[in-house]
Structures are given as C-alpha cells and as structure tokens.
Amino acid sequence: MKIDFVKIKNFRKLQNCKIEFSDEETILVGANNSGKTTAIEALMAFLKEKKFEIQDFTITNWNVLNKLAEVWITKSNLAEEDKSLNLLDPYLPALDLWINVNISELRYISHLIPTLDWTGGLLGIRLILQPKNMETLVEEYTIARQRIIKLKADSGKSIDLWPKNFWQFCERRLDSYFEIKTYILDPERPNDEQIITENNFELDGNPLKGLIKVDVINAQRGFGDPKSPEYQNTPTLSSQLRSYYEKHLNPNINPTENDLNALESLNDAQKIFDSNLQTNFKKAIDELHDLNYPGFGNPEITLSSLIKATDGLNHESAVIYNIDKALSLPEKYNGLGYQNLISMAFKLISYRDEWMKKGKKADENNDIIEPLHLVLIEEPEAHLHAQVQQVFIKEAYKILRKHDELGKKNEFTTQVVISTHSSYIAHQKFESLRYFKRNIASIPISEVLSIKSVFDSAKPKEKETEKFVIRYLNTTHNDLFFADAAILVEGPAERILLPHFIKNNHVTLDKCYITILEIGGSHAHRLKPLIEKLGLTTLIITDLDSKEKYSDISKIPPKNSYKKCMPQKGADQITDNETLKSWNPKIKEIDNLLELTFENKLLADYPIRIAYQTEIDISGTKVYPYTFEDALVLENIETFKTITETTGLLKKMVKAANEGDPNASAQQAYLAINGEGVKKAEFALDVLYFEDPTSLKTPTYIREGLNWLQSILEIEKKIETETSTL
C-alpha cells in the first residue's frame, strides 16, 4: 500500500494542484514563496492536526463566498439550492487522497471500497472542510448580519461593525461551524474533477485511523545560542532522549530479566542512600523532640529517597560530548548543525519504533500497526552544512526502514515528503523532485510538476538528453529549481563578469535569486524541455558563432564545407550555434539574426529570451562582434586603450583596441579570441584586476536582455507584494 498522489484544492495559494508521490522520498522544490511549505502544512492539516484557520482558504475565493453568503441576507425567500453545500464546495479547502492498494490488504481498507466490483488498485477519498450543518450556518449568519444592518439603518451611522461579511463571521467562528468531512471518490475516475453529490458516500469518524500514521519534523526545531534567553524555553536533545527512554526502554515498565538486574541495583542504592539520610538527619530530627514533636498521635518523621530509572537523564547535561578522556561538554555547547542532525535522527528512530509498537509503552489495547507510515520533514537543511545535508537525505529513509519487520519487506510501507530550499538535497534525488511552479496572475498560485516526467524516456534521443541534464544539474547543485529566474551563459568570461554588470546597473535583479548557468551554445538547447516545463523566466546569452561556406579541396572531388569567420552582413553566412538554430529564434542565417527585432527574440509561449551579439557603431563605422569577449572590447574601446602592463588574451585585446580603424580593431579582436590556447576565464579575471567593473559598459545585447529580465521580475515582485497583504 502506498500513496499514489494527492490533490490539494483551495488551500492558500494551492488552488488546485496534484502532487505525485514517489515510492520512498518525495522532495518538494521551488523558488521562495512557491508553495512548498503550504503543501506540507496542507498534508498536516488534513491528515494529522485537523485544525484550520480562515487564512488557510485561497484568499481570492472569499470574494465569491462573500457574494454567495450575501444572497442569504438579501433574498426574502431562500430556495433549497440557495443553501446547498454544492454552492460552497468549489471554494472550500479540500484534499483528495489516492492510495494504491493490493487486494491482499483488503482488511485495512474495507470501509473505503465503493463497490463489491473493486479488485485492487487505486482508492480515493476526499477530505473537505465543510459546514457542520448548512441550515444552522445560514440561519445564524443571517441573524448576525441583519442585526448589524438594522442597527446601522436605525442609527444612521456608517460605522463598520462585526460581521461586515462572511469572511469576518467565519474568522471568529470557523471551528464552531466547519469540520472536516470525508467522502469516497469513484476509483474509476482518478484524474477527473469529481463533484461531491448524494452518490458519494460520507464516512463516519476518522477513516484514516489504523490506516496511515503521520509524523512531522517541523522546520523550527528550537535549537539556538545557549546563552540567549530564548534558549531556556526550547527543547533539548536530553528531553528528546528522555522521552524515547520513557516510551521504549524504561525498565519499570513490563520488566524483562535483564531489567531486573538494573532495578535491583537501583533498589540497593536507594537502601544505602536512605540509611545515609537517616544517619545524617538524626541530630536535626532529635531536636524536634525538644519541641514536643511528635507528641501524642502525631506521626514520626523519617526520610526516604526515591530513585527512578529516568532520573539519570533528568538534567540538561544528560547528553554530553566527549572531547578527551577527561574532558566533555554539555549538549548545548555543540554546534547547531550537529544538534539538529542528532535531533532529526532520533525523531526518525522514535517515529519508526512507535509505529512498530516497539518498547515498554506499546499500547496493549491497540496492537494494530498501520500499513502506511507517512513522515513529513520541513527544511531539514537548517543549520546543516552541505556535506551533512547530502548524508541526511541519503540516510533518512534507511533509518525509517531499519527494523526487522521493515527493510525490503512489503507488508508495511514508508513514504517521506521533504520540503527544501537546498540544492544539495535536491540533486541527490532527481527522480523524486516535485517542482512548485509559480503562476503570476492577480494572485500568485502554484502548480506542481514531476521533474521525472519532463523527458519521454521511451524515446532514445530524449533519454540521452535526460542523462545529460541530470549529470549537468548534479554538478551545479540544482540551483535552477529555487531561482526567480535563470541566465544561461556561453562561457566562463560571461559567468565572471555578468554579476558585476547586474550589481552595477540593475538594482532589482541584484535583489532577486537568479541562477547563472554556464552551459555553452552547443548544449544550452538541451535544457529546453526542462526550462520550458518549469516555465522559468530565462535569459539565454549566447554567441553568433558565424561561419562561411568554402570549398574543401582536400577532398576528391572538392566538397563544400563551412569554417568559422568574422560576422558580416551580406556574406551568406550561417550560425554554428545550435541554440540559435533549434531553440530560439530557430534561425540559422546571420543576416536574418542581425536584423531580428528585439520583440522577436522572445519565445511566443514561454518567458524565454535570447541575446546574442548585434551591430556596434564605432564613430560611424558598423562592426559585428563574434563572441562576448570582442563585443566587450569593442563597446569599451576607449577604456581598453588605456590598459597597460597586460599579458595573454587581454594584451592582444588592448592591442586590437589601439588599432586606428574600427574595422581593423574588430578584425584583430576576432583573431585574438580565436587564437590557439586562448584562456577566456583568465581574460575576464585580468579585466577585473586592471579595471574597476563600474567603468565598463555592459555590451548592448546583454544590457537589453537584462533590462527585459528586470522588467519581468519587477512585475512579479509587485504582484507578490500586493497579494501578501490580502
């Protein structure tokens, strides 16, 4: 048995999204404020806590709900359809849970089977926050609103009083009027938008009891500076271990033969200590006799200690870290990272052992072990450095399965859902990633994509592309999945200098989370399926890479071929850049590329813009750069003329800048950049060494692309800011 997928509806910004579950770990990734934490909290609210607040509704739905409720006030005679649950249901928080069940597990899910024809496979239920009694809700809201309307009319005052609308009414009384109700869904239509009707059977009580055990590790785990005031009220590892000891190891509960030895030692110690107490207190107690105590009828005083097995852990130094043979420190003086790592590991162990009914406090009256264990983990990377993050994500599931009845056995299933901002965690489990894609509209909402579904593995070409993308992203730590936008660049020089162009000239971009990927024109197009699927705002900065036709006389007979050349108009040149030819703008002729308008460099259906070298006017002479490096020199020609004491490529570029004729400068720069053994990264570093980046003009084609990217992100940030106050 396992969870196949869930559909979350009308819960905050998750208005309608489907999250497919992996068999083991499901990792939720996405940019900030994309809905990852919201998804975890929705699972907690529906499957574990059963608690809701008015803010858990999708905010824009209240506009509709307020209008529906206003009909109850303004309409003199309400028809049955005016008070129907079906009016509210499309706007209420709901979770559709679809589990895949083997027919051999019938004993667990007999109450969820809709018909006797079911023979195994998917079963679905809807948990929805509905009015407890629709008639009562309508009646009491109407009374409350009409009282206010009459009071304002009689007084002639326009002051706002509670309840102003249905939102305000529910804000105070949500728990009184709403509760989670559960309905069986049609297992034959798992992908359809099913509407609850009288044909959907409502389940009594908690239908998930005995079926799913849900445990949570929250992001806020309470560790901090041991000297801060807040630390005194936070949980500690010691308290966590005491709790584990009390539940699973305490020898006083159902003692075994081994436990009796420990208890006997404790009993002997208590007798010795009691004897010592009575001896030491004898003189003090005898003095009470001088006061005529105990006198007649009063009990004699004696002293007795009580030593319990848990007392040894009941102090803040129960957990210590050994530094040397004779040196140790209490737990609070260890690093936050290791405190968090140990804490999370013990929680996983405790959750597993509670599930498997291991320990002294196993519930004897309830020996049912749920067939499915769902563990939700929020941001496990908190305080953990990169290597520990990678270790944790590799080992967490193994810890939860380390039991004689678990491991590789199939009778009991463990599934873990992790929300994270860490690229180090994300790149460990590519096939488990679920990307939260922000759709910027009047209110930002999210949809969830399974990254594994981006490529069609049945097609050999896409399978090879998938392998490349996974390998590439693993080397870049998957920053792509957490970015507000991406910039794909051609080579190391752009990667080194681009952050300076952004910092010095684009304030908004400098405040956004932008990932810069060095991918090259020959490979950038391989990211096409992924970037388009993510819908990620992307600027591709690439090179013209012009080439011209020539006759290869080394072949017999001579054969027409192509060789790289300096860009020129009217020379029948084509580009060698695969991204320009096959992705954006799908043009290979250099003349057409140079004449393409700025507007036509944006893909029609995706926020993806291309930027490549364009015409440069130097004192009335038009030249055409081949790559980023010669474009940078030609657009900053006066600056490069002044640089001295140079070496390598920069020396050649300075020499090219000092040519008297712009055409000669362009020609020399082209030859320099295409010379043997050229080190482009070294060139960019030399430029930073000899010149203040603020003095450099951003090449026009890059500046235009960055201006576009900034304009898009400014719109997105404005919408997010406005809706966050709703």
SVG drawing of the C-alpha trace seen along z (x, -y; Angstrom):
<svg xmlns="http://www.w3.org/2000/svg" viewBox="-40 -59 94 72">
<polyline fill="none" stroke="black" stroke-width="0.4" points="0.0,0.0 1.3,-3.5 0.0,-7.0 -0.1,-7.4 -0.9,-11.1 -2.8,-13.8 -4.8,-16.8 -4.8,-19.9 -7.6,-22.4 -8.3,-25.9 -5.6,-25.7 -3.8,-29.1 -2.0,-29.5 -2.5,-25.9 -5.8,-26.5 -5.7,-23.2 -2.6,-21.1 -1.6,-17.5 1.4,-16.1 2.6,-12.7 4.3,-10.7 7.4,-8.6 7.6,-5.2 10.2,-6.4 11.1,-10.1 9.2,-12.9 11.1,-16.1 9.3,-19.5 11.4,-22.2 10.8,-25.6 11.6,-29.3 10.7,-31.2 7.0,-31.6 6.1,-29.0 4.0,-26.8 6.4,-24.0 5.7,-24.7 2.0,-25.2 1.8,-21.7 3.4,-20.2 1.0,-22.2 -2.0,-21.1 -1.0,-17.5 -0.6,-18.1 -3.9,-19.9 -6.0,-17.3 -4.2,-14.1 -3.0,-14.8 -4.0,-18.0 -7.5,-18.6 -7.2,-22.3 -7.8,-25.2 -7.8,-29.0 -9.6,-31.4 -6.3,-32.2 -6.0,-28.6 -8.6,-29.3 -7.4,-30.5 -7.7,-34.3 -9.5,-35.1 -12.2,-32.5 -13.5,-34.8 -14.8,-37.2 -17.1,-34.5 -18.0,-33.2 -18.9,-36.6 -21.2,-37.1 -22.9,-33.7 -23.5,-34.5 -24.9,-37.9 -27.7,-36.2 -28.9,-34.7 -29.3,-38.2 -30.9,-40.0 -33.2,-37.3 -36.5,-37.2 -37.3,-33.5 -34.4,-31.2 -34.8,-28.2 -33.1,-24.9 -30.4,-25.4 -29.5,-28.8 -28.5,-26.8 -26.9,-23.9 -23.4,-22.7 -22.7,-22.4 -22.5,-26.2 -19.7,-26.4 -17.8,-23.2 -15.8,-24.5 -14.3,-27.2 -13.6,-25.2 -10.2,-23.7 -10.0,-20.0 -7.6,-17.2 -8.1,-14.2 -6.0,-11.3 -5.4,-8.5 -3.8,-5.3 -2.7,-2.2 -3.8,0.9 -3.3,4.6 -6.3,6.8 -4.5,8.7 -4.7,5.6 -8.5,5.6 -8.7,5.8 -7.3,2.3 -9.5,0.5 -12.8,2.4 -14.6,-0.8 -13.2,-2.7 -14.4,-0.3 -17.2,-2.0 -18.5,1.2 -18.0,5.0 -16.6,4.9 -13.3,3.4 -10.4,5.8 -7.4,3.8 -5.6,0.7 -6.5,-3.0 -8.9,-4.1 -9.7,-7.7 -11.2,-9.8 -11.9,-13.5 -11.3,-15.3 -13.0,-18.7 -13.7,-21.4 -17.4,-21.8 -20.2,-23.3 -21.2,-21.0 -24.8,-22.0 -25.6,-24.2 -29.1,-25.2 -27.6,-26.4 -24.8,-28.3 -27.1,-30.1 -29.6,-30.9 -27.0,-32.2 -25.1,-34.2 -28.3,-35.8 -29.3,-36.8 -25.9,-38.3 -25.8,-40.3 -29.4,-41.5 -28.9,-42.7 -26.0,-44.9 -27.8,-46.1 -30.8,-47.2 -28.7,-48.8 -26.8,-50.9 -30.1,-51.8 -31.8,-52.9 -28.8,-54.9 -28.0,-56.4 -24.3,-55.8 -22.0,-54.1 -19.5,-52.6 -18.2,-49.1 -19.4,-46.5 -18.9,-42.8 -19.7,-40.9 -19.0,-43.0 -19.2,-40.0 -19.0,-36.2 -15.2,-36.3 -15.4,-38.2 -18.1,-35.9 -16.0,-32.8 -12.8,-34.3 -14.2,-34.2 -16.3,-31.1 -14.7,-28.7 -14.3,-25.9 -17.9,-26.3 -19.4,-25.9 -16.9,-23.9 -15.4,-20.5 -13.5,-18.0 -15.9,-15.6 -14.7,-12.6 -16.3,-11.2 -15.4,-8.2 -14.5,-9.0 -15.0,-7.0 -11.9,-4.8 -12.5,-4.6 -12.0,-8.3 -8.9,-9.3 -7.9,-12.0 -11.3,-13.6 -12.6,-16.6 -15.2,-14.8 -18.0,-16.7 -19.5,-15.5 -23.1,-14.5 -25.6,-12.3 -23.9,-9.4 -20.7,-10.0 -20.8,-8.1 -19.8,-10.1 -17.6,-8.3 -18.1,-8.5 -15.3,-9.2 -11.7,-9.2 -11.4,-6.8 -7.6,-7.0 -7.3,-5.6 -5.5,-2.4 -4.5,-3.0 -1.9,-5.8 0.4,-7.0 1.6,-10.6 4.6,-12.1 6.2,-15.5 9.6,-17.1 9.0,-20.9 11.4,-23.4 11.5,-25.3 13.3,-22.8 14.2,-25.2 17.9,-25.0 19.9,-28.2 22.6,-30.0 22.9,-28.5 23.4,-32.0 20.3,-33.5 17.2,-34.0 15.1,-32.1 17.2,-29.0 15.9,-28.4 12.4,-27.5 13.5,-25.4 13.5,-21.6 16.8,-19.8 18.3,-16.5 18.2,-15.4 14.5,-15.9 14.1,-14.1 16.2,-11.1 14.3,-11.0 11.0,-10.8 12.4,-7.9 13.7,-6.2 10.4,-6.5 8.5,-5.0 10.8,-2.3 13.5,-1.5 12.2,-2.2 12.9,1.0 10.0,0.2 7.5,0.9 7.0,4.6 10.4,5.5 12.5,8.3 15.0,10.5 17.8,8.0 15.7,5.1 15.5,6.9 19.3,6.6 19.2,2.9 16.2,2.4 17.9,4.5 20.9,2.2 18.7,-0.9 16.9,0.7 20.2,1.4 21.4,-2.1 18.2,-3.5 18.6,-1.5 22.2,-2.7 21.2,-6.3 18.2,-6.1 20.4,-4.7 22.8,-7.6 20.0,-10.1 18.6,-8.9 22.1,-8.9 22.9,-12.4 19.5,-13.8 19.2,-12.1 20.5,-15.0 18.3,-17.5 15.2,-15.3 16.0,-14.7 15.9,-18.5 12.2,-18.3 11.7,-16.3 12.6,-19.3 9.5,-21.0 7.4,-18.0 7.1,-16.7 5.8,-14.2 3.9,-14.1 0.7,-12.2 -1.0,-11.0 1.4,-12.6 3.4,-10.5 7.1,-10.0 9.3,-11.7 11.5,-9.6 13.4,-10.3 13.2,-8.1 14.7,-8.8 13.0,-7.8 15.4,-6.9 13.8,-6.3 15.4,-4.9 14.6,-8.2 16.3,-10.4 19.7,-9.8 18.5,-11.6 16.6,-14.3 19.1,-17.1 20.5,-19.4 23.8,-17.5 22.3,-14.1 23.8,-14.3 27.4,-15.2 30.1,-15.3 33.4,-13.7 36.3,-15.9 39.1,-14.0 39.4,-11.2 38.8,-13.5 37.0,-16.4 33.4,-16.7 30.9,-19.4 27.1,-19.5 24.9,-19.2 24.1,-22.9 27.8,-23.7 27.9,-21.5 27.4,-23.1 23.8,-23.8 24.3,-21.6 25.1,-18.5 22.4,-19.2 19.9,-19.4 21.2,-16.3 21.1,-14.2 17.7,-15.5 16.2,-14.7 17.8,-11.2 16.4,-10.4 12.9,-11.7 13.0,-9.4 14.1,-6.5 11.3,-7.3 8.7,-7.6 9.7,-4.3 9.7,-2.5 6.3,-4.0 4.9,-2.8 6.3,0.7 5.0,0.8 8.5,1.3 9.2,0.5 7.8,0.7 4.8,-1.6 3.5,0.2 -0.3,-0.2 -1.5,3.2 -5.1,2.3 -4.3,1.3 -1.9,3.8 -2.8,2.6 0.2,1.4 -0.8,-1.0 0.2,0.4 1.4,-3.1 3.8,-5.4 3.9,-9.0 6.7,-11.2 6.7,-15.0 10.0,-16.8 10.3,-20.6 13.6,-22.1 16.0,-19.5 18.9,-21.7 18.5,-24.2 22.0,-24.7 23.5,-21.7 26.5,-22.3 26.4,-20.9 28.0,-17.5 25.8,-16.7 22.7,-17.7 23.7,-15.2 24.3,-12.5 20.9,-13.1 18.9,-12.8 20.7,-9.6 20.2,-8.0 16.8,-9.3 14.7,-6.7 17.1,-3.9 16.7,-4.9 12.9,-4.7 13.1,-1.2 15.8,0.2 13.6,2.7 13.2,6.5 9.6,6.1 10.6,3.4 13.7,3.2 12.9,4.5 9.6,6.2 6.4,5.0 3.8,5.6 4.4,2.1 5.2,-1.0 7.2,-4.1 6.9,-7.3 8.7,-10.5 7.8,-14.0 10.5,-16.7 10.3,-20.4 13.6,-22.0 15.4,-25.1 18.7,-23.2 20.2,-22.4 22.5,-19.9 19.5,-17.9 17.7,-18.3 20.5,-17.0 20.6,-13.7 17.2,-12.5 16.4,-13.9 13.6,-11.4 11.9,-12.4 11.7,-16.1 8.4,-17.9 8.7,-21.4 6.3,-24.1 5.8,-26.4 4.6,-29.9 1.8,-31.2 1.8,-35.0 -1.7,-36.4 -3.9,-38.6 -2.8,-36.4 0.1,-34.0 -0.9,-30.4 1.2,-27.3 1.1,-24.1 3.3,-21.1 5.4,-19.3 7.1,-15.9 10.6,-16.6 10.9,-13.0 8.0,-13.5 9.9,-16.3 11.6,-13.8 10.0,-10.9 12.4,-8.1 10.8,-5.8 12.4,-8.0 16.2,-7.3 17.1,-10.9 15.2,-12.3 16.6,-9.6 20.1,-10.7 19.1,-14.3 17.7,-13.4 21.0,-11.8 23.0,-14.9 20.6,-17.2 20.8,-15.2 24.6,-15.0 24.8,-18.7 22.4,-19.7 24.2,-17.5 27.4,-19.4 25.6,-22.7 23.7,-21.6 20.3,-22.2 20.1,-25.9 17.7,-26.1 14.8,-24.7 15.0,-27.5 15.6,-30.6 13.3,-33.5 14.9,-33.4 17.8,-31.8 20.5,-33.2 22.3,-30.8 25.7,-32.0 28.1,-30.8 31.4,-30.6 33.4,-31.5 34.1,-35.1 30.3,-35.9 29.9,-34.0 32.6,-36.0 31.7,-39.5 27.9,-39.2 27.3,-39.5 29.2,-42.8 27.0,-44.1 23.9,-43.2 25.2,-44.7 26.3,-48.0 23.3,-48.6 20.3,-46.5 19.2,-47.1 16.1,-44.8 18.0,-41.9 20.6,-42.2 18.0,-41.6 16.5,-38.6 17.6,-35.0 19.0,-34.5 21.0,-31.4 23.7,-31.8 24.4,-28.6 27.5,-28.3 26.2,-25.9 27.6,-26.9 25.8,-27.4 26.3,-23.8 24.5,-22.5 22.0,-25.2 19.3,-23.8 19.5,-20.5 17.9,-22.3 14.9,-23.3 12.5,-20.6 13.3,-21.3 13.2,-25.1 10.0,-25.2 8.3,-22.7 9.3,-24.7 8.0,-27.9 11.1,-29.6 11.8,-33.2 15.1,-32.7 17.6,-34.9 19.9,-33.0 23.1,-34.9 24.9,-33.2 27.2,-33.9 26.7,-34.4 29.3,-31.8 29.2,-32.7 30.7,-30.5 31.0,-30.7 31.0,-28.3 34.2,-27.3 35.4,-24.6 37.4,-21.9 40.0,-21.0 41.5,-18.3 38.6,-16.1 38.4,-14.5 36.3,-15.7 36.3,-19.1 33.5,-19.3 31.6,-22.4 32.0,-22.8 31.9,-25.6 34.5,-27.3 34.3,-30.0 34.6,-33.6 34.1,-37.1 30.4,-38.1 29.5,-40.3 26.2,-41.3 25.5,-40.2 28.1,-37.4 25.8,-34.4 27.0,-33.3 25.2,-31.0 25.5,-30.3 27.1,-27.3 25.2,-27.9 22.7,-25.0 20.7,-27.1 20.0,-29.8 19.2,-27.2 17.0,-24.8 15.5,-26.6 15.3,-30.4 14.8,-32.0 15.2,-28.9 17.1,-30.9 20.5,-30.0 21.2,-32.8 23.5,-35.5 21.8,-38.3 18.4,-37.4 19.8,-37.1 21.3,-40.5 18.1,-42.1 15.8,-40.3 13.9,-42.8 14.2,-42.8 10.5,-41.8 11.0,-38.7 13.8,-37.4 11.2,-36.3 9.6,-32.9 5.8,-33.0 4.6,-30.7 7.4,-30.9 9.2,-33.7 12.5,-32.9 14.5,-35.5 17.6,-35.1 20.5,-37.6 23.4,-37.5 25.9,-39.9 24.4,-42.7 25.7,-45.6 28.1,-48.1 28.6,-51.6 32.1,-53.0 32.4,-56.6 30.1,-55.9 31.6,-52.5 29.5,-49.4 31.2,-46.3 29.9,-42.9 31.5,-41.0 31.8,-37.2 31.7,-36.5 31.3,-38.1 34.9,-39.0 35.3,-41.0 31.9,-42.6 33.1,-43.8 36.3,-45.3 34.6,-47.0 31.9,-48.6 34.6,-49.7 37.3,-50.5 38.4,-53.8 38.7,-52.1 40.8,-49.2 43.1,-51.6 44.3,-52.9 45.2,-49.5 48.9,-48.8 51.2,-46.0 49.0,-43.2 49.6,-39.6 47.8,-36.8 44.5,-37.5 44.0,-40.8 47.3,-42.1 46.1,-41.1 42.7,-42.8 44.4,-46.0 46.5,-45.9 43.3,-45.4 41.6,-48.4 44.6,-50.6 44.2,-49.9 43.4,-53.2 40.5,-51.9 37.4,-50.3 37.3,-47.6 40.9,-46.7 40.1,-46.6 37.2,-44.3 39.4,-42.1 42.2,-41.9 39.8,-41.2 38.2,-38.4 41.6,-36.8 42.7,-37.2 39.7,-35.4 40.0,-32.6 43.7,-32.1 45.3,-28.9 45.4,-28.3 43.0,-31.2 42.1,-31.4 38.8,-33.2 38.4,-32.9 41.9,-34.4 40.9,-37.3 37.8,-38.1 39.9,-37.9 42.6,-40.2 39.9,-42.7 38.7,-42.7 42.2,-43.2 43.1,-46.1 39.7,-47.9 37.0,-48.8 33.9,-46.9 31.8,-50.1 33.8,-51.7 32.8,-49.1 29.8,-49.4 27.6,-46.3 27.6,-45.1 24.4,-46.3 22.9,-42.8 23.4,-41.8 22.1,-45.1 18.9,-44.7 18.4,-41.2 19.0,-42.2 16.6,-45.2 13.9,-42.7 14.6,-40.3 14.4,-43.1 11.1,-44.3 9.6,-40.8 10.8,-40.3 9.6,-43.8 6.1,-42.8 6.2,-39.5 7.6,-41.1 4.9,-43.8 2.1,-41.2 3.6,-39.2 3.9,-42.2 0.4,-43.4 -1.2,-39.9 0.8,-39.2 -1.1,-41.9 -4.6,-40.5"/>
</svg>
